[in-house]
Amino acid sequence: MKNLEISFALFFVIFTTKSAALLEWPFGTYTLVKPNAGCPSGWLEGWRYQDNEDHNNKNKMSYGQHFYGSFGRNLKFYYCTRDPNQFSGRRYWPSGNYCILKQRTSCPTGFQTGSVYWDDEDRNNKNSYGGVLPNGDFGRNTRIDYCCREDGPYNNAVQLPTTQPFYFPMSDGSRDELRKRKC
């Protein structure tokens, strides 16, 4: 009976390791908003401070969100960018309804491009940035380019590594369910 227990335990460890190894980040360079838990290991980091309008500022951010940064009258977003030198065997992003932040000149296969624009402070603007950022304009005002896809049901799980949490912006407010896997 003891040999059977050892065999079962060994099979479980090998199976779990192989299953976890199959989940890799898709090929390419792209950016995600940094979660409170931090960036995935080996990813590059950056930040953007937005000096928003002092008068009649209508910015709102829901409480309980899980992004790292400061979100009051002014905004400070942090970003995680997949290092272009990291190899991945997985070629394409899975179908679904989600967005990633754009890097480089084009979106991955299956995504459409778009952007979000903030009209920042007009007087004494203190916008600043550092590190690796998504595509966009980071001068007096802020524009961030993104890539979205809408080619799968919202209730389909998107299978990606989840050794650390991450969050996708959604193109219409819906949320993809992520298949969580701890290694």
N, C-alpha and C positions, 0 to 999 in steps of 0.2 A: 504494500500500500504506500509506503514511503517513496518508492521509486516513481509511482504514478503521480504523487503530489509534486515531486521535483520536476518531472516531465511537464506537467501542466503549468507550473510556475515558469519554467524556461520558455515554453511555447508562448505564454502570455507576454513575457518581456520582449521576445523577438518580434511577435506580431505587433505589439504596441509601438516599438521602435520603427519598424518598417512602415506602419501606417502613418506615423508622424512625419517620417522622412518624405512621404509622397506629397505632403502639403508644402509647397514652396511658393514664394512670392513670384508673380509673373515677371517675365523678362522685361527689361527696359528701365528707364528712369522716370520716376513720377513722385509726387509729393502727397502726403496726408497731413491733416492738422494734428499736432502733437497732443496726445491724451495725457491726463494727469499721471498715468503710470509710466510715461516716458516713451521714447522712440524704440523701435525694434533694434536689436543689437547690430552694430555696424552701419546704421543709417546715418546720413549727414543731417545736421540741424541748422536752423535759421530762425529769425524772429523779425517781426514788423511791429513798430509802435505807431499808432495812428492818433494824431492830435486832432480830435473831432471838434466840430463847431461848439463854441462856448455858449452861444445863445440859441435858443430854440432847438436844442439837440434832442432828437426823437429816437436815438438808439435804444434798442431793447435787446436783452439777452436773457433767456430763461434761466431760472435758478436750477441748480442740480445738474447742469450740463457737465460733461467730463473732460473738457478741454483744459490744457495747461495754459495759463496766461492771466491777464487781468482784463476785466470786462465791465468797466463803469462808464463814466462820461467819455473817457478815452479808451482805446482798445490796444492790447498787446497780444498778438497771436504768435504762437511758436509752431514750427513746421518740422516734419521728418521727411527727408528725401532719400529714396533708395539710391545707393551708390551705383553709378553706371559701371563700375568695375566688378561688381558682384555678379557671379555667374548664377544662372537659374536654368534648369532644364525645362521648366514649364513655359511655353511660348505665348499663350494668350490669356487674357482675363476671362473669367467665367461670365456667362450671360446673367442678366439680372437688371435691376433698376437702382443704379447708384452712380456716384461721381467721384473722381479723383482730381487732384490739382495738377495742372499741366506742367510738364517740363519739356524743354527743347522746342522743336518747331511743329510737331504734329502730335495728335492724340493716338493712342494705341488702336489697333484694328477693332472695329465695332463701336467706337465712341464718337460722339459729336462734340465739337468745341463750343465754348461759350465763355462769358466773363461776368464778374460782379464788380461794380464800381461804387466807391465811396467818395463823396465830396467832402474832403477834410477841411480843417480850419483854414480860413482865408487870411487872418492876421496873426503874426507871430507864430507861424506854423512850426511845430517841433517834431514833425515826422522823422523817424529814423529806422534803420534796419541793420541787420548783420547776418553773417552766415549764408547758407544756401536757401534761396527762396524759390517758390513756384514762378512760372512765367507771369509777367504782368508789368505794371508801371508803379514804381515805388517812390515817386517824387512828391510834389505838393499834395496830390490826391492819390488815391490807391485804386488800382485795378488788378484783380487776380483772375487769371485764365484757368478754366477747368475743362475737364473732359467727362461727359456723361453718356451712359448707355441706358436704353429702355427696351431690352429685348428678351425679358423673362418675367415670369410672375413675381409679384412682391413677396409671396410666401415661400419661394424657393430659397433654400439655404445656399449661401455663397461659401464655397470651401476654400479658405485661406488659412495660413498659419495664425494661431491665436495664443502663442506663448505669452504675449502681452496684448492687452485690449487695444483696439483701434476703432475709429468711427468714420463712416463714409457720409459726406453730405449727400442729400437726396435731391433729385431734380424736381420733385413735386411734393415734398413733405412726407412721403412714405418712408418706411424703414425696412431695409433688407434684414432678414434673420440670418445670423452668421452661425455656422456650425463651429462651436467652440471646442477646442482640443488642447489639453494641457499635456506637456511632455515631461 
